[in-house]
Amino acid sequence: MTIRRRDFLTLAGAATLSGSLPRIVRGAENTSVYDLERFGNARILHMTDTHAQLKPVYFREPGVNIGVGSMQGNPPHLVGKAFLDRFGIRPDSADAYAFTCIEFEKAASRFGKLGGFAHLKTLIDRLRSDVGPGRSLLLDGGDLWQGTGLANTMQGADMVEAANLLGIEAMTGHWEFTYGEKALRSNLERFKGEFLAQNVFLTEEAAFNDAKAFDPASGRVFKPSIIREIGGHQVAVIGQAFPYVPIAHPKRFTPDWKFGIRDEELQKLVDSLRSNDKVDAVVLLSHNGMDVDLKLASRVTGIDVILGGHTHDAVPQPVTVTNAGGVTLVTNAGSNGKFLAALDLEIAKGKVANARYRLLPVFAELLKPDPAMQTLIDKIREPHAGDWGDKIAPADRLLYRRGNFSGTTDQLICDALREQLNAEIALSPGFRWGTTVLAGQPLTMEDVLAQTAIAYPETYTLAMTGGQIKDVLEDVCDNLFNADPYYQQGGDMVRLGGLSYTCMPAESVGKRISELKLDDGRALEAGKSYKVAGWASVNEQRGTPVWDVVAKHLKSGKPSNRSASGVTLKGVDGNPGIAEHG
């Protein structure tokens, strides 16, 4: 594949603490997209939500990312043309391909895959070298260890090796916790950086039993923050792990730990770091999700920048939030290794005087893979390549996941659950991770695992009444569209097979879901029982792992369900978080 340099745009958007957000502009054609103008005296590089993707990937950004209430029409709830217009991106450019789903398949054939740790290593080393020794810091926002069959088999150990070679100096977590405390602590013993989480505490019972904690007096399980000298100034980095781990995942993985946003404890920590001029800048390394970070930034003072993750939002320019103490820049750096954020700070005594931020797409075609990282990746993958590389079936269409309501990959999973488990209805979680496969490309077991590899993959069937099914949909929908971001827990709407419904995102809890109908057009009856298949239950199950169910379905050669997603949206006309639906 040949890519012309003029196809790529330089992301030269600069964000300042005064709130001025200049537009992205086209760079000179003979200028590399990764030649960043020197600015300030400290560079912080940020990556997040790579989901263990060691190799370059295709990843289609959402066509539906609806914001409601005050979030409507504001980043990150912009897609398609509305996104391009907001950030000044040319429709047929490489950046349009990286940041939106517009003409994705056509653009993918033109610009190729993004990410890959060997390519990230090359870019990171270059950006660090550009500013010189002692002037940069590399941070990871979590969801580093999970998302592939390899990572699931090794419980994240492969990603620790890759992170060490990449040079990650601090990280926080989310899916990392789903491997359980023993595996997590084993990995952290080998991790050369710091694992930060100010918002994870021992339960009362665990504290009484003297369970292991970084600070037994407070009950904090992990180190909350670090202070590093960068460019001759003291920079504090605070870790904020995903606040809802025991709710979104089986509690059995973290029985001794309490999570939460805990903004009051965060404010105390920031005040302590700011006291007596200990630090000149404070950065929050967050896995809250962008909407939550925006609210938190309005409530907690003294944070200069929030480097955010979890919701997989690729936002080219920071959002400036004004609070009682000044302003905070809020960012979110995408997912799957597609992007690397470069935050350049001009730090003075006790303050950040100015900042410049670029979210750089990691175009694999433009970056030579780092030899040492490529060797490590090949070594880690070699024992498993034969097991997962065999072709199962061709992709009969573009397979993608990301979007508020449905994706073709999720439709495939629901088809497999219904067919293989002989169920009327299928439920599949609205995970935001999972790579994209182009139509016509062969599907392998590795591809299937990239959509399903979790620590609780067991499938199940159970009897549910129509009323119970509606309650589940209402509950998940409220999690997604609650007007208060603190009640949002990330993830998209549960995916359905065999059932259609109408959704009104802007309505209140209990009033968003209606007109539930089975495939044959019959209305779902509240009091009637239906056989429902699913996977990834927070309750322990004993069924076949979902990846085996999907693989068996693909091998059967049965035609896929090509009907639309089965969701009718109402009350969202003109919402710029919708570029397509169906």
C-alpha positions as CSV (number, residue, x, y, z in Angstrom):
1,M,0.0,0.0,0.0
2,T,1.4,3.4,-1.0
3,I,0.4,6.4,1.0
4,R,1.1,9.9,-0.3
5,R,2.5,12.3,2.4
6,R,0.1,15.0,1.2
7,D,-2.8,12.7,2.3
8,F,-1.9,13.4,5.9
9,L,-2.6,16.5,8.0
10,T,-0.4,17.8,10.7
11,L,-2.4,18.1,13.9
12,A,-1.2,21.5,15.0
13,G,-4.1,22.4,17.3
14,A,-3.0,24.2,20.4
15,A,-5.0,24.5,23.6
16,T,-4.1,27.2,26.1
17,L,-5.2,27.7,29.6
18,S,-7.0,30.8,28.6
19,G,-9.5,28.7,26.8
20,S,-8.5,29.6,23.3
21,L,-8.8,26.5,21.1
22,P,-7.3,27.2,17.6
23,R,-8.5,25.1,14.7
24,I,-6.6,22.2,13.2
25,V,-4.7,23.5,10.2
26,R,-3.0,21.8,7.2
27,G,0.7,21.6,7.6
28,A,3.3,22.2,4.8
29,E,3.4,19.2,2.4
30,N,7.1,18.6,3.1
31,T,6.6,18.5,6.8
32,S,6.3,15.2,8.6
33,V,3.0,14.8,10.5
34,Y,5.1,14.0,13.6
35,D,7.4,17.0,13.6
36,L,6.0,19.0,16.5
37,E,7.0,22.6,17.0
38,R,8.9,23.0,20.3
39,F,6.8,24.5,23.0
40,G,7.2,24.9,26.7
41,N,9.6,23.0,29.0
42,A,7.8,19.7,29.7
43,R,6.2,17.1,27.5
44,I,3.7,14.5,28.7
45,L,2.8,11.7,26.4
46,H,-0.5,9.9,27.1
47,M,-2.0,6.7,25.7
48,T,-5.1,4.9,26.9
49,D,-7.4,2.0,26.3
50,T,-5.1,0.1,24.0
51,H,-6.8,-3.2,25.0
52,A,-3.6,-5.2,24.5
53,Q,-3.5,-4.6,20.8
54,L,0.2,-5.2,20.1
55,K,-0.2,-5.1,16.3
56,P,-1.6,-2.4,14.1
57,V,-5.4,-2.5,13.8
58,Y,-8.5,-1.2,12.0
59,F,-10.9,0.5,14.3
60,R,-14.0,2.2,13.1
61,E,-15.1,5.2,15.3
62,P,-18.8,5.4,16.2
63,G,-21.6,6.7,14.0
64,V,-23.8,7.1,17.1
65,N,-22.5,8.8,20.3
66,I,-25.5,10.7,21.6
67,G,-25.2,13.3,24.3
68,V,-28.3,14.4,26.3
69,G,-29.0,17.5,28.4
70,S,-26.0,19.7,28.8
71,M,-23.8,17.2,27.0
72,Q,-25.8,17.4,23.7
73,G,-23.7,18.9,20.9
74,N,-20.5,19.0,22.9
75,P,-17.4,16.9,22.8
76,P,-17.2,14.0,23.0
77,H,-20.8,13.6,21.6
78,L,-20.1,14.6,18.1
79,V,-19.8,12.2,15.2
80,G,-19.4,12.3,11.4
81,K,-19.7,15.7,9.7
82,A,-20.5,17.5,12.9
83,F,-17.2,16.3,14.3
84,L,-15.3,17.4,11.2
85,D,-16.9,20.8,11.3
86,R,-16.2,21.3,15.0
87,F,-12.5,20.5,14.7
88,G,-11.9,21.9,11.2
89,I,-10.9,18.6,9.6
90,R,-11.1,18.1,5.8
91,P,-13.6,15.4,4.9
92,D,-11.3,13.3,2.7
93,S,-8.3,13.6,4.9
94,A,-6.3,11.0,6.9
95,D,-7.6,12.7,10.1
96,A,-11.2,12.3,8.9
97,Y,-10.4,8.6,8.6
98,A,-8.8,8.4,12.0
99,F,-11.4,10.4,14.0
100,T,-14.7,9.4,12.3
101,C,-16.5,6.6,10.6
102,I,-17.1,8.5,7.3
103,E,-16.5,6.3,4.3
104,F,-14.6,4.0,6.6
105,E,-13.9,1.1,4.2
106,K,-12.8,3.4,1.4
107,A,-10.5,5.4,3.7
108,A,-9.1,2.2,5.3
109,S,-7.9,0.9,1.9
110,R,-6.2,4.3,1.4
111,F,-4.6,5.0,4.7
112,G,-4.2,1.5,6.3
113,K,-4.0,0.3,9.8
114,L,-3.2,2.4,12.9
115,G,-1.4,1.7,16.2
116,G,0.8,-1.3,17.0
117,F,3.3,-1.2,19.9
118,A,6.4,-1.4,17.6
119,H,5.1,1.7,15.8
120,L,4.1,3.4,19.0
121,K,7.6,2.8,20.3
122,T,9.2,4.5,17.3
123,L,6.9,7.5,17.7
124,I,7.3,7.8,21.5
125,D,11.1,7.6,21.3
126,R,11.1,10.3,18.6
127,L,8.8,12.7,20.6
128,R,10.9,12.2,23.7
129,S,14.1,12.7,21.9
130,D,12.9,15.9,20.4
131,V,12.6,17.5,23.8
132,G,15.7,16.0,25.3
133,P,16.5,14.1,28.6
134,G,14.5,14.9,31.7
135,R,11.8,16.8,29.9
136,S,9.2,14.1,29.2
137,L,6.9,11.6,30.9
138,L,5.0,8.6,29.4
139,L,1.6,7.8,31.0
140,D,-1.0,5.1,30.3
141,G,-4.6,5.6,31.3
142,G,-5.6,1.9,31.8
143,D,-7.2,-1.0,29.9
144,L,-3.7,-1.9,28.8
145,W,-3.7,-5.6,29.8
146,Q,-7.0,-6.8,28.3
147,G,-8.6,-7.2,24.9
148,T,-6.9,-10.1,23.1
149,G,-6.7,-13.8,23.4
150,L,-3.0,-13.5,24.1
151,A,-3.5,-11.1,27.0
152,N,-6.3,-13.1,28.4
153,T,-4.3,-16.3,28.3
154,M,-1.3,-14.6,30.0
155,Q,-3.5,-12.5,32.3
156,G,-1.8,-9.4,31.1
157,A,1.8,-10.5,31.6
158,D,2.6,-10.0,27.9
159,M,1.5,-6.4,28.2
160,V,3.7,-5.8,31.2
161,E,6.7,-6.7,29.1
162,A,5.6,-4.5,26.3
163,A,4.9,-1.6,28.6
164,N,8.3,-1.9,30.2
165,L,10.0,-1.7,26.8
166,L,7.8,1.1,25.7
167,G,8.9,3.0,28.8
168,I,5.5,3.7,30.5
169,E,6.3,5.4,33.8
170,A,2.8,5.4,35.4
171,M,-0.6,3.9,34.7
172,T,-4.0,3.4,36.3
173,G,-6.5,0.6,35.7
174,H,-9.9,-0.8,34.9
175,W,-10.0,-4.2,33.1
176,E,-6.7,-4.9,34.8
177,F,-8.7,-5.6,38.0
178,T,-10.7,-8.4,36.3
179,Y,-7.7,-10.8,36.5
180,G,-8.0,-10.7,40.3
181,E,-5.7,-9.4,43.0
182,K,-3.1,-12.2,42.8
183,A,-2.5,-11.8,39.0
184,L,-2.6,-8.0,39.3
185,R,-0.1,-7.9,42.0
186,S,2.1,-10.4,40.2
187,N,2.1,-8.2,37.1
188,L,2.8,-5.1,39.1
189,E,5.9,-6.7,40.7
190,R,7.4,-6.9,37.2
191,F,6.0,-3.5,36.0
192,K,8.8,-0.9,36.1
193,G,6.5,2.0,36.3
194,E,4.0,3.0,39.0
195,F,0.4,1.9,39.3
196,L,-1.7,4.8,40.6
197,A,-5.2,4.8,42.0
198,Q,-6.3,7.4,44.6
199,N,-9.9,6.1,44.6
200,V,-9.4,2.4,45.6
201,F,-9.8,1.6,49.3
202,L,-10.0,-1.5,51.5
203,T,-13.4,-2.6,52.6
204,E,-14.0,-2.4,56.4
205,E,-13.7,-6.2,56.7
206,A,-10.5,-6.3,54.7
207,A,-9.0,-3.5,56.7
208,F,-9.9,-5.3,60.0
209,N,-8.2,-8.4,58.7
210,D,-5.0,-6.4,57.8
211,A,-5.3,-6.9,54.0
212,K,-2.5,-5.6,52.0
213,A,-2.6,-1.8,51.3
214,F,-0.2,0.9,50.2
215,D,-1.4,3.0,53.2
216,P,-3.0,0.9,55.9
217,A,-3.9,4.0,57.9
218,S,-6.2,5.4,55.2
219,G,-7.0,2.1,53.6
220,R,-5.7,3.2,50.2
221,V,-4.8,0.0,48.4
222,F,-2.5,1.6,45.8
223,K,-0.1,4.6,45.6
224,P,-2.3,7.6,44.9
225,S,0.2,9.8,43.1
226,I,3.8,10.5,42.2
227,I,5.9,13.6,41.8
228,R,8.4,13.8,39.0
229,E,10.8,16.5,38.0
230,I,10.3,17.4,34.3
231,G,12.1,20.2,32.7
232,G,13.3,21.5,36.1
233,H,9.8,21.7,37.6
234,Q,7.8,19.4,39.9
235,V,4.9,17.7,38.3
236,A,2.4,15.6,40.3
237,V,0.5,12.8,38.6
238,I,-2.6,11.4,40.4
239,G,-4.2,8.1,39.3
240,Q,-8.0,7.7,39.1
241,A,-9.0,4.1,38.4
242,F,-12.4,3.2,36.9
243,P,-14.8,4.0,39.7
244,Y,-17.3,1.2,39.1
245,V,-15.3,-2.0,38.9
246,P,-17.4,-4.1,41.4
247,I,-20.6,-3.0,39.6
248,A,-19.6,-3.4,36.0
249,H,-17.7,-6.7,36.6
250,P,-18.0,-9.7,39.0
251,K,-17.3,-8.5,42.5
252,R,-15.5,-11.8,43.2
253,F,-12.5,-10.4,41.3
254,T,-12.0,-7.5,43.9
255,P,-13.9,-8.6,47.1
256,D,-11.6,-6.6,49.4
257,W,-11.7,-3.3,47.6
258,K,-14.0,-0.4,47.4
259,F,-14.0,2.0,44.4
260,G,-15.9,5.2,43.5
261,I,-15.2,8.6,42.0
262,R,-14.3,10.0,45.5
263,D,-13.9,13.6,44.5
264,E,-13.7,14.7,48.1
265,E,-10.6,12.5,48.7
266,L,-9.2,13.7,45.4
267,Q,-9.6,17.4,46.4
268,K,-7.8,16.7,49.7
269,L,-4.9,15.0,47.8
270,V,-4.6,17.9,45.3
271,D,-4.6,20.4,48.2
272,S,-1.9,18.5,49.9
273,L,0.2,18.4,46.8
274,R,-0.3,22.1,46.2
275,S,0.5,23.1,49.8
276,N,3.8,24.7,50.5
277,D,4.6,24.9,46.8
278,K,5.4,21.1,46.6
279,V,4.5,21.0,42.9
280,D,4.2,23.3,40.0
281,A,1.6,21.3,38.0
282,V,-1.0,18.7,38.8
283,V,-2.1,16.1,36.2
284,L,-5.0,13.6,36.8
285,L,-4.5,10.3,34.9
286,S,-8.1,9.2,34.7
287,H,-10.2,6.3,33.7
288,N,-13.5,7.9,34.6
289,G,-14.8,8.5,31.1
290,M,-15.0,11.9,29.5
291,D,-18.4,13.1,30.7
292,V,-17.5,12.2,34.3
293,D,-14.1,14.0,34.0
294,L,-15.9,17.1,32.7
295,K,-18.1,17.2,35.8
296,L,-15.2,16.3,38.1
297,A,-13.2,19.2,36.6
298,S,-16.0,21.6,37.6
299,R,-15.9,20.4,41.2
300,V,-12.3,19.7,42.0
301,T,-9.9,22.7,41.9
302,G,-6.1,22.7,41.5
303,I,-5.9,20.2,38.6
304,D,-4.3,21.6,35.5
305,V,-5.0,18.8,33.1
306,I,-7.1,15.6,33.1
307,L,-5.7,13.0,30.8
308,G,-8.8,10.9,30.4
309,G,-9.8,7.4,29.1
310,H,-12.4,4.7,29.4
311,T,-15.0,5.9,27.0
312,H,-12.7,5.6,24.0
313,D,-13.4,9.1,22.8
314,A,-10.8,10.5,20.4
315,V,-11.1,14.3,20.9
316,P,-8.5,16.3,19.1
317,Q,-8.6,19.4,21.4
318,P,-9.1,19.6,25.1
319,V,-12.2,21.0,26.7
320,T,-11.6,23.9,29.0
321,V,-13.6,23.7,32.3
322,T,-13.8,26.7,34.6
323,N,-14.1,26.0,38.3
324,A,-13.7,27.9,41.6
325,G,-9.9,27.7,41.4
326,G,-9.3,28.5,37.8
327,V,-9.5,26.3,34.8
328,T,-8.8,22.6,34.0
329,L,-8.2,21.1,30.6
330,V,-10.0,17.8,30.0
331,T,-8.8,15.4,27.3
332,N,-9.6,11.9,26.0
333,A,-7.1,10.0,23.8
334,G,-9.1,7.3,21.9
335,S,-8.4,3.6,22.0
336,N,-6.7,0.6,20.6
337,G,-3.3,2.3,20.2
338,K,-4.7,4.5,17.4
339,F,-3.6,7.7,19.0
340,L,-0.8,9.1,21.1
341,A,-1.4,12.4,22.9
342,A,1.4,14.9,23.3
343,L,0.8,17.6,26.0
344,D,3.5,20.3,26.0
345,L,3.4,22.5,29.1
346,E,5.0,25.8,29.8
347,I,5.5,25.5,33.6
348,A,6.5,28.4,35.8
349,K,7.0,28.4,39.6
350,G,3.8,27.0,41.1
351,K,1.7,27.2,37.9
352,V,1.2,26.1,34.3
353,A,1.5,29.3,32.2
354,N,0.4,27.7,28.9
355,A,-0.2,24.4,27.3
356,R,-0.3,22.9,23.8
357,Y,-2.0,19.6,23.0
358,R,-2.0,17.3,20.0
359,L,-3.8,14.0,19.6
360,L,-1.7,12.2,17.0
361,P,-3.1,9.3,14.9
362,V,-0.5,6.6,14.8
363,F,-0.4,5.7,11.1
364,A,1.4,2.4,10.9
365,E,2.3,3.1,7.2
366,L,4.3,6.2,8.2
367,L,6.2,4.8,11.1
368,K,8.9,2.1,10.9
369,P,8.4,-0.5,13.6
370,D,10.9,-0.4,16.3
371,P,13.1,-3.6,15.9
372,A,13.4,-4.4,19.6
373,M,9.7,-4.1,20.2
374,Q,8.9,-6.1,17.1
375,T,11.2,-8.8,18.3
376,L,9.5,-8.9,21.7
377,I,6.0,-9.0,20.1
378,D,7.0,-11.9,17.8
379,K,8.5,-13.8,20.7
380,I,5.4,-13.3,22.9
381,R,3.0,-14.3,20.1
382,E,4.9,-17.3,18.7
383,P,3.7,-20.0,21.1
384,H,0.1,-19.1,20.3
385,A,0.1,-18.1,16.7
386,G,-0.6,-21.6,15.4
387,D,-3.6,-22.0,17.6
388,W,-5.3,-18.8,16.7
389,G,-4.2,-18.1,13.1
390,D,-6.3,-20.6,11.2
391,K,-9.0,-19.1,9.0
392,I,-12.6,-19.8,10.2
393,A,-14.7,-17.9,7.6
394,P,-14.5,-14.8,5.5
395,A,-16.0,-11.6,6.9
396,D,-19.2,-11.2,4.9
397,R,-19.4,-7.5,5.6
398,L,-17.6,-4.8,7.6
399,L,-17.5,-6.1,11.2
400,Y,-17.3,-3.4,13.8
401,R,-18.5,-2.8,17.3
402,R,-18.4,0.8,18.5
403,G,-21.6,2.7,18.6
404,N,-24.3,3.5,21.2
405,F,-26.8,0.8,20.1
406,S,-25.3,-1.8,17.8
407,G,-22.5,-3.0,15.6
408,T,-22.2,-5.7,13.1
409,T,-19.8,-7.7,15.3
410,D,-22.4,-7.6,18.1
411,Q,-25.1,-8.8,15.6
412,L,-22.8,-11.7,14.7
413,I,-22.4,-12.6,18.4
414,C,-26.1,-12.4,19.0
415,D,-26.8,-14.6,16.0
416,A,-24.3,-17.2,17.3
417,L,-25.9,-17.2,20.8
418,R,-29.4,-17.6,19.5
419,E,-28.5,-20.3,17.0
420,Q,-26.0,-22.4,19.1
421,L,-28.0,-22.1,22.4
422,N,-31.4,-22.4,20.8
423,A,-32.7,-19.2,22.3
424,E,-35.5,-16.8,21.3
425,I,-33.6,-13.7,22.4
426,A,-29.9,-12.9,22.9
427,L,-28.2,-10.3,25.1
428,S,-24.6,-9.2,24.5
429,P,-22.8,-6.5,26.5
430,G,-22.1,-3.1,24.9
431,F,-18.4,-3.3,25.3
432,R,-16.5,-0.5,23.5
433,W,-13.4,-2.5,22.8
434,G,-13.0,-4.9,19.9
435,T,-11.2,-4.2,16.6
436,T,-12.7,-3.9,13.1
437,V,-12.4,-6.5,10.2
438,L,-12.9,-5.3,6.6
439,A,-15.4,-7.1,4.4
440,G,-13.9,-10.1,2.6
441,Q,-11.0,-10.5,5.0
442,P,-10.6,-13.9,6.6
443,L,-11.8,-14.3,10.2
444,T,-9.5,-16.2,12.5
445,M,-9.8,-17.3,16.1
446,E,-7.6,-14.4,17.0
447,D,-10.2,-12.0,15.5
448,V,-13.0,-13.7,17.5
449,L,-11.0,-13.4,20.7
450,A,-10.3,-9.7,20.0
451,Q,-14.1,-9.3,20.5
452,T,-14.6,-11.7,23.4
453,A,-11.5,-12.3,25.4
454,I,-12.4,-11.6,29.0
455,A,-12.0,-13.4,32.4
456,Y,-15.7,-14.3,32.6
457,P,-16.7,-15.5,29.0
458,E,-19.1,-18.2,29.9
459,T,-22.4,-18.3,28.0
460,Y,-25.7,-19.1,29.6
461,T,-29.4,-19.4,29.0
462,L,-32.2,-18.5,31.4
463,A,-35.9,-17.8,31.5
464,M,-36.8,-14.1,31.6
465,T,-40.2,-12.4,31.5
466,G,-40.9,-9.6,29.1
467,G,-41.1,-7.3,32.0
468,Q,-37.6,-8.3,33.3
469,I,-36.1,-7.9,29.8
470,K,-37.6,-4.3,29.6
471,D,-36.2,-3.6,33.1
472,V,-32.7,-4.6,32.0
473,L,-32.9,-2.4,28.9
474,E,-34.1,0.6,31.0
475,D,-31.3,0.1,33.5
476,V,-28.5,0.0,30.9
477,C,-30.1,2.9,29.0
478,D,-30.1,5.0,32.2
479,N,-26.4,4.2,32.7
480,L,-25.7,5.4,29.2
481,F,-27.9,8.5,29.1
482,N,-28.3,9.7,32.7
483,A,-28.2,13.5,32.7
484,D,-25.8,13.3,35.7
485,P,-22.5,12.0,34.4
486,Y,-21.7,10.6,37.9
487,Y,-24.3,8.0,37.2
488,Q,-22.8,6.9,33.9
489,Q,-20.6,3.9,34.0
490,G,-19.3,3.8,30.5
491,G,-20.0,1.1,27.9
492,D,-22.7,1.2,25.3
493,M,-26.3,-0.1,25.2
494,V,-26.7,-3.9,25.6
495,R,-27.0,-5.5,22.2
496,L,-30.0,-7.6,21.3
497,G,-30.8,-10.5,19.0
498,G,-34.4,-11.5,18.2
499,L,-35.9,-8.4,19.6
500,S,-36.5,-4.8,18.5
501,Y,-37.5,-1.7,20.5
502,T,-37.9,2.0,20.5
503,C,-35.6,4.2,22.5
504,M,-36.0,7.8,23.6
505,P,-32.6,8.7,25.1
506,A,-33.7,12.1,26.4
507,E,-36.5,10.7,28.5
508,S,-36.2,10.0,32.2
509,V,-35.4,6.6,33.8
510,G,-38.1,4.0,33.2
511,K,-39.5,5.9,30.2
512,R,-36.9,5.4,27.5
513,I,-37.7,1.9,26.2
514,S,-41.0,1.0,24.5
515,E,-42.5,-1.0,21.6
516,L,-40.6,-4.2,22.2
517,K,-41.2,-6.8,19.5
518,L,-39.9,-10.2,18.6
519,D,-38.6,-10.9,15.2
520,D,-41.9,-12.2,13.9
521,G,-43.6,-8.9,14.9
522,R,-45.3,-10.1,18.0
523,A,-45.2,-7.8,21.0
524,L,-43.1,-8.8,23.9
525,E,-45.5,-9.7,26.7
526,A,-44.5,-8.4,30.2
527,G,-45.8,-11.5,32.0
528,K,-44.6,-14.1,29.5
529,S,-41.4,-16.1,29.9
530,Y,-38.8,-16.2,27.1
531,K,-35.6,-18.2,26.7
532,V,-32.7,-15.7,26.7
533,A,-29.0,-16.5,25.9
534,G,-26.1,-14.3,27.0
535,W,-22.5,-14.1,28.1
536,A,-20.3,-12.0,30.4
537,S,-22.7,-12.2,33.4
538,V,-21.5,-10.7,36.7
539,N,-23.0,-13.9,38.3
540,E,-20.8,-16.9,38.0
541,Q,-21.8,-19.2,35.1
542,R,-20.6,-22.6,33.8
543,G,-21.4,-22.5,30.1
544,T,-19.2,-22.7,27.0
545,P,-16.9,-19.7,26.5
546,V,-18.5,-17.3,24.1
547,W,-15.5,-17.4,21.7
548,D,-16.1,-21.1,21.1
549,V,-19.8,-20.5,20.5
550,V,-19.0,-17.8,17.9
551,A,-16.4,-19.9,16.2
552,K,-18.7,-22.9,15.9
553,H,-21.4,-20.7,14.4
554,L,-19.0,-19.2,11.9
555,K,-17.8,-22.7,10.9
556,S,-21.4,-23.9,10.4
557,G,-21.6,-21.6,7.3
558,K,-25.1,-20.4,8.2
559,P,-26.0,-17.0,6.7
560,S,-25.7,-14.1,9.0
561,N,-28.7,-12.0,10.0
562,R,-28.6,-8.9,7.8
563,S,-31.6,-7.1,9.3
564,A,-31.1,-3.7,10.8
565,S,-30.1,-3.3,14.4
566,G,-33.7,-3.3,15.5
567,V,-33.6,0.0,17.4
568,T,-35.8,3.0,16.5
569,L,-34.7,6.3,18.0
570,K,-37.1,9.0,18.9
571,G,-36.6,12.5,20.3
572,V,-33.1,13.0,19.0
573,D,-33.7,14.7,15.7
574,G,-30.8,17.0,14.9
575,N,-28.6,15.6,17.6
576,P,-25.0,15.9,16.3
577,G,-24.1,12.6,18.0
578,I,-25.9,10.7,15.2
579,A,-24.4,10.3,11.8
580,E,-26.2,7.1,10.9
581,H,-28.4,4.5,12.4
582,G,-29.8,1.1,11.5
